[in-house]
Amino acid sequence: MKGISESKAAFYKNRNLSIYEEYLNEDTTMESIATRYALTKQRVWQIIRRCQVGEGNYYEGYQAFKDKKDSFIASGLTEEEIHEEMRDWLSEEHGVKTIKRKHERIRSLAKP
């Protein structure tokens, strides 16, 4: 791990796994987890999703996410295309639920 000590890396690895397991195994919200761990709801969401991609390991999920994004960047896609491809990859390959973007919500409301 770059930039942090082994003891801090171990602490965060254990904390992130606890957050992920709590989310999976208990009837609790991300907001209540955020309050308990003094994190933002957005940060809890990131931890849960990266653990989901890494099959419980936040750091493996982070690396897989980064590698996939880097491959899209290297292929010359635009920012918007990269964003769409990453959303598809997260949902199709890892079952991550993504929030519909504004233009997607408007389109779905317009359909008869």
ZICOR-V782304 format. One record per residue. D_FIRST is the distance of its C-alpha to the first C-alpha in Angstrom with 1 decimal. Layout:
((D_FIRST) (D_FIRST))
This chain:
((0.0) (3.7) (6.5) (6.5) (7.7) (7.6) (10.8) (9.9) (7.2) (10.2) (12.6) (11.4) (11.2) (14.7) (16.0) (15.2) (16.8) (19.7) (20.2) (20.3) (22.6) (24.8) (25.3) (26.2) (28.4) (30.1) (32.6) (30.6) (29.7) (26.5) (28.3) (29.0) (25.4) (24.4) (27.0) (26.0) (22.3) (23.3) (21.6) (23.3) (24.7) (22.9) (19.4) (20.5) (21.7) (18.3) (16.6) (19.5) (19.5) (15.9) (16.4) (19.6) (18.3) (15.7) (18.5) (17.2) (13.5) (12.2) (8.9) (11.2) (13.7) (11.7) (11.0) (14.6) (15.9) (14.4) (15.7) (19.0) (19.4) (18.7) (21.4) (23.8) (23.3) (24.0) (27.1) (28.6) (28.9) (29.7) (27.5) (29.9) (29.8) (26.0) (26.1) (28.8) (27.2) (23.9) (26.1) (28.1) (25.1) (23.7) (27.2) (28.5) (25.6) (23.9) (26.8) (25.2) (28.0) (28.1) (30.4) (33.3) (33.3) (36.4) (38.2) (37.6) (39.1) (42.0) (42.6) (42.6) (45.1) (47.4) (47.8) (51.1))
